[in-house]
Amino acid sequence: MVYEYEQFIVDVHKLTGIDLACYKERQMKRRIEALIKRYKLNGFKEFLDAIQENKEMYEAFLSYLTINVSEFYRNPEQWTILEKELLPGLLERNKNRPLKIWSAACSTGDEPYSLVMLLSKHMSLNNITIDATDIDKQIIAKAQVGIYDKKSLKGLPEEFKQKYFKQLGSNSFQISEDIKKRVQFRQHNLLRDLYDSNYDLIVCRNVMIYFTEEAKDEIYKKFYKSLKKDGVLFVGSTEQMLHADSIGFQSKFSFFYMK
Ligand SMILES: C[S@@+](CC[C@H](N)C(=O)[O-])C[C@H]1O[C@@H](n2cnc3c(N)ncnc32)[C@H](O)[C@@H]1O
């Protein structure tokens, strides 16, 4: 019997807990085929055997699957909308307690750290805690180190760059411990793991684009459940929901939804 992609994703699911069937097939298949070619292997079965036998290749495969590109203040104009239009209401409704915030699929930490910096303009750092999760353990370790290149910082307001980064080399900047301490990282698979509840704000950007329509729908419903009433979901630039109202969300500006 020919060993095809369909069987490969069943085996990868068993091996890694990642269900590739929830990711858009054409894009995912093309990426994996490119990797198989790079390793000069012959098809999906040989590749599966290789990642089972070789830990380094297994880790490389996982990192490769999870596209980790990120930036501080990615799409700065949307961060301005968050600060000017949505944050005031969130703060007003939660005067006596800290906001509960989740950066889901946080990659190298640029996003949760941006949230801490943004909030630091409105409250003391000691009152800020951000939950930050990603499926990729290696990328979480990188986020915890907190060293970035110039490109990642290009959208970040200069005041934050000055205040919260130390330049290590011509192209390398370390984020301050004061900011790092406010973020709690943990591994979490959006497709499989339980979601915490009572969030005021969930930020999940630039990961839904990789999922099938069915998987996206499930995740948006789970985010809805995880938010408090009047809580806000902030999505990526190409990730607007088509039927937000059928889930119960109210669309606010282009990339924000309120429960
Ligand atoms: C392109 S990055 C987005 C980072 C950040 N949110 C941003 O917008 O800059 C996508 C991230 O999604 C993570 N990811 C992919 N599949 C996931 C899943 N099933 N559960 C949680 N995170 C996942 C990847 O590991 C990667 O770090």
The ligand as an SDF file (V2000), in Angstrom:
LIG
                    3D

 27 29  0  0  0  0  0  0  0  0999 V2000
    3.1970   33.3460   13.0210 C   0  0  0  0  0  0  0  0  0  0  0  0
    3.3300   32.9930   14.7490 S   0  0  0  0  0  0  0  0  0  0  0  0
    2.3210   34.2890   15.4160 C   0  0  0  0  0  0  0  0  0  0  0  0
    2.9780   34.9580   16.5920 C   0  0  0  0  0  0  0  0  0  0  0  0
    2.2410   36.1810   17.1580 C   0  0  0  0  0  0  0  0  0  0  0  0
    0.9180   35.8370   17.6240 N   0  0  0  0  0  0  0  0  0  0  0  0
    2.1710   37.3030   16.1550 C   0  0  0  0  0  0  0  0  0  0  0  0
    1.0890   37.5690   15.6080 O   0  0  0  0  0  0  0  0  0  0  0  0
    3.2000   37.9240   15.8640 O   0  0  0  0  0  0  0  0  0  0  0  0
    2.3030   31.5700   14.8870 C   0  0  0  0  0  0  0  0  0  0  0  0
    2.5100   30.7880   16.1700 C   0  0  0  0  0  0  0  0  0  0  0  0
    1.4570   29.8430   16.3110 O   0  0  0  0  0  0  0  0  0  0  0  0
    1.9640   28.7120   16.9810 C   0  0  0  0  0  0  0  0  0  0  0  0
    1.0430   27.5890   16.7550 N   0  0  0  0  0  0  0  0  0  0  0  0
    0.8590   26.8410   15.6460 C   0  0  0  0  0  0  0  0  0  0  0  0
   -0.0620   25.8870   15.8640 N   0  0  0  0  0  0  0  0  0  0  0  0
   -0.5000   26.0540   17.1380 C   0  0  0  0  0  0  0  0  0  0  0  0
   -1.4490   25.3700   17.9490 C   0  0  0  0  0  0  0  0  0  0  0  0
   -2.1370   24.3410   17.4780 N   0  0  0  0  0  0  0  0  0  0  0  0
   -1.6100   25.7810   19.2380 N   0  0  0  0  0  0  0  0  0  0  0  0
   -0.9060   26.8350   19.7250 C   0  0  0  0  0  0  0  0  0  0  0  0
    0.0040   27.5150   19.0110 N   0  0  0  0  0  0  0  0  0  0  0  0
    0.2080   27.1240   17.7230 C   0  0  0  0  0  0  0  0  0  0  0  0
    3.3270   28.5330   16.3680 C   0  0  0  0  0  0  0  0  0  0  0  0
    4.1770   27.7540   17.1840 O   0  0  0  0  0  0  0  0  0  0  0  0
    3.7920   29.9750   16.1960 C   0  0  0  0  0  0  0  0  0  0  0  0
    4.6110   30.3730   17.2550 O   0  0  0  0  0  0  0  0  0  0  0  0
  1  2  1  0
  2  3  1  0
  2 10  1  0
  3  4  1  0
  4  5  1  0
  5  6  1  0
  5  7  1  0
  7  8  2  0
  7  9  1  0
 10 11  1  0
 11 12  1  0
 11 26  1  0
 12 13  1  0
 13 14  1  0
 13 24  1  0
 14 15  1  0
 14 23  1  0
 15 16  2  0
 16 17  1  0
 17 18  1  0
 17 23  2  0
 18 19  1  0
 18 20  2  0
 20 21  1  0
 21 22  2  0
 22 23  1  0
 24 25  1  0
 24 26  1  0
 26 27  1  0
M  CHG  2   2   1   9  -1
M  END
$$$$
